[in-house]
Amino acid sequence: MDLSYILNELGEDREHYFNAIAPPIMQTSNFRFNKVDELRAAFADEMSTYIYSRGLNPTADILRKKLAALDGAEDCLVFNNGAAAIFAAVLANVKAGDHIVSVSKPYSWVQRMFDIILPRFAVTTTYVDGRDANNYFNATKPNTTFYYLESPNSWDFALQDIATIAAYAKQHNITTLIDNSYCTPLYQQPIAMGIDLAMQTATKYIGGHSDTLGGVLSGSKTIIKKIFDSEYLNIGSGIQPFNAWLLIRGLRTLPTRLERINRTIKEVLAFVKIHPAVKRILYPFDESFPQYALAKRQMKEAPGLFSFFVQAESRQQIVTFCESLQHIQMAVSWGGHESLLLPKCAGLQDAEFDAANPEHQMMRIYVGLEEASYIIADLDQAFEKAGLK
Ligand SMILES: *Cc1c(COP(=O)(O)O)cnc(C)c1O
């Protein structure tokens, strides 16, 4: 399907709302029925019609259609945030006694679900270094029913060979889910590679303006309906109409914003890479990246985020660097208009800092929509103030 068609027309039914270009925000909790039999049919299958906005809602449905098409999937559900999408997807597909194999260092709240919540229901998880697909296969037990992937990881960008892992999982009746937030479906198509459930947080690139949260889960009609009928309706974490509307608006400019970010990040990277205080960078589309070949094979582009390691002698030097930035802001998240930076050592006390541990000297930058020169000048003066040279 044509990308322009998906973003501008698919799912929109303008004749039904006065030919307005922008869709209405259907801010309603419930929908009326004229016939008892229609009501009966709706009760029998909540996915067949509009009945109550904890289930389907017309504004959210426009978004669902577009996002499913972007993922090349039969259907999709949109949640109030990405964490909820993952939670519902995993919960719907495991039962007591099951075992999950997950990539190591998944998104923090996913790790919490695996470590704290699921063990209460006798579901256990083994973490593996996903850079070698064999680690997934070797960790698989007779009761393994779920593989969790995140490729690339959003800090160190470690990749998994998606097609290889998906093929093995299919043979062994194991459900697969990938967190595709870094690439978005524009730059990586996990469903076409055989993954059952493609997840992305819409909070980041789709929203694009740091003003709403959202989470996307795409897959076959069967698996999506299974999640809708129980977890989606029960947890009640579906996207709200106004947030769905903001995400539709964000989608219109998604390719344009990503193209711009792709250009800017290359310029910022070129500056950071040769800076004397920088020991190493991590970016999937840089030739120095250990999994460069795999990245080139399964991703179209590497937008927005890269990490770098500075030659800092103390934690204070990194603190001075971060606090000297005038325009790049220190904040979690990414995907908005604004450039952001996060130092890994934020979790450490001064005394815990070890200049021999590269992790402690690591920072992650998100390159937003500003001019490259503006971002570079800000980094340059902060390096200078921190005595990093
Ligand atoms: C932000 C993020 C999530 C969670 O999404 P929310 O919308 O914040 O709940 C999941 N995975 C990755 C990689 C993220 O960056």
Ligand as a Chemical Component Dictionary entry (heavy atoms), coordinates in Angstrom:
data_LIG
# 
_chem_comp.id                   LIG 
_chem_comp.type                 NON-POLYMER 
_chem_comp.pdbx_formal_charge   0 
_chem_comp.three_letter_code    LIG 
# 
loop_
_chem_comp_atom.comp_id 
_chem_comp_atom.atom_id 
_chem_comp_atom.alt_atom_id 
_chem_comp_atom.type_symbol 
_chem_comp_atom.charge 
_chem_comp_atom.model_Cartn_x 
_chem_comp_atom.model_Cartn_y 
_chem_comp_atom.model_Cartn_z 
_chem_comp_atom.pdbx_ordinal 
LIG C1 C1 C 0 9.416  4.432 25.716 1  
LIG C2 C2 C 0 9.632  3.014 25.364 2  
LIG C3 C3 C 0 8.710  2.018 25.679 3  
LIG C4 C4 C 0 7.457  2.280 26.490 4  
LIG O1 O1 O 0 6.584  3.121 25.861 5  
LIG P1 P1 P 0 5.616  4.089 26.694 6  
LIG O2 O2 O 0 4.761  4.681 25.648 7  
LIG O3 O3 O 0 6.494  5.058 27.397 8  
LIG O4 O4 O 0 4.876  3.237 27.666 9  
LIG C5 C5 C 0 8.986  0.727 25.289 10 
LIG N1 N1 N 0 10.102 0.428 24.609 11 
LIG C6 C6 C 0 11.011 1.347 24.303 12 
LIG C7 C7 C 0 12.229 0.948 23.554 13 
LIG C8 C8 C 0 10.820 2.671 24.666 14 
LIG O5 O5 O 0 11.738 3.586 24.378 15 
# 
loop_
_chem_comp_bond.comp_id 
_chem_comp_bond.atom_id_1 
_chem_comp_bond.atom_id_2 
_chem_comp_bond.value_order 
_chem_comp_bond.pdbx_ordinal 
LIG C1 C2 SING 1  
LIG C2 C3 SING 2  
LIG C2 C8 DOUB 3  
LIG C3 C4 SING 4  
LIG C3 C5 DOUB 5  
LIG C4 O1 SING 6  
LIG O1 P1 SING 7  
LIG P1 O2 DOUB 8  
LIG P1 O3 SING 9  
LIG P1 O4 SING 10 
LIG C5 N1 SING 11 
LIG N1 C6 DOUB 12 
LIG C6 C7 SING 13 
LIG C6 C8 SING 14 
LIG C8 O5 SING 15 
# 
